[in-house]
Amino acid sequence: MRATARLFDADSHLFVFDATVLSCEPLAGGEYAVILDKTAFFPEGGGQDADRGTLGGVLVRDVQVSADGVICHTLPAPLSPGAVVRGEVDAAVRLERMQCHSGEHLVSGAVYAQYGFHNVGFHLGDEDVTLDFDGVLTREQLNGIEDTVNRYIRACLPVRAFYPAPEELATLQYRAKLALTENVRIVEIGDGDLLCDRCACCAPHVNFTGEIGLIKLVQSQNYKGGIRITMLCGRRALKDYQQKEESVKAIMGSLSAKEELIAEAVERVKEECTQLKSELAETRYQILEAQAEKIPEGQKKVCIFDSKLSGNEPRELMNLVLKKGTEVCAVFAGNEESGYRY
């Protein structure tokens, strides 16, 4: 069977299309493998999950591509071979993923250009994006990368995906994870003096960097001798900002502190809590000492039940009682409902 025509290559913003069903074969579990003559559904690959949506009104559960370029759609109900069906890609999910994937290209391109580190791992999940690099970056360096890529977003630079001819490919300088030599799809961001990145990639991308909206590098950790970065783009970055703003305002209200003084106020509360914990521990120990003093002198066996004891207090009370000359001491903390520690 010939390779499936990839409509998303020519138009990443094509969400509704009509195609002919070439075959429909049953799969295990009551599902069906449907192959079309063309599709706008991006199959899983390159660290990105398959598109979501419907074919002929039937939910598309998965989309995979074979080594020979045939794209297979997994459906819970059959479609008739030869029928022309309408495909509808979930536009919101596609757009969000394009924001994230194009954002990843900007970050990876900037890291490579400024520090020479390669992107050696990429995963686009439903909540965030992780990028792995073969070198370590400081928080200050990451802030610089973040400033750079958001400047590219504000410039609303063009994003172009194309398949260069072999002779053109041989002359191009581009990032690539695999040593591909034919049918290489290149994604290029920017042009002229402001060429931000050029990379081999099979996924749909935005048409202009302005569609990404915002890039925020929210976390980083040392990973396999390099660094793993967690990134948010577009709507996800905005949602994260909104959630954090709500948290900041709630803390402001609780501490009666201005926004710019929150960190200082939290540190002050932390110090106060540490002091209070120390004072409470000292007071609790004095109570244990008084409790031990109540044990009559010369009593050789002592059993104590106290539901208010917590932490290491049962052991501390036992040791205080044993210091009085008691031979055997058992201390039980808890109650009948939740059980006892001893």
Helices and strands as residue ranges (DSSP letters): E 5-6, H 7-10, E 16-26, G 28-30, E 32-36, E 38-39, E 53-55, E 58-59, E 62-65, E 71-75, E 84-89, H 91-115, E 119-124, E 129-133, H 139-154, E 159-162, H 166-169, E 186-191, E 194-200, G 209-212, E 215-223, E 226-233, H 234-255, G 259-261, H 262-293, E 301-305, H 313-322, E 328-335, E 339-341
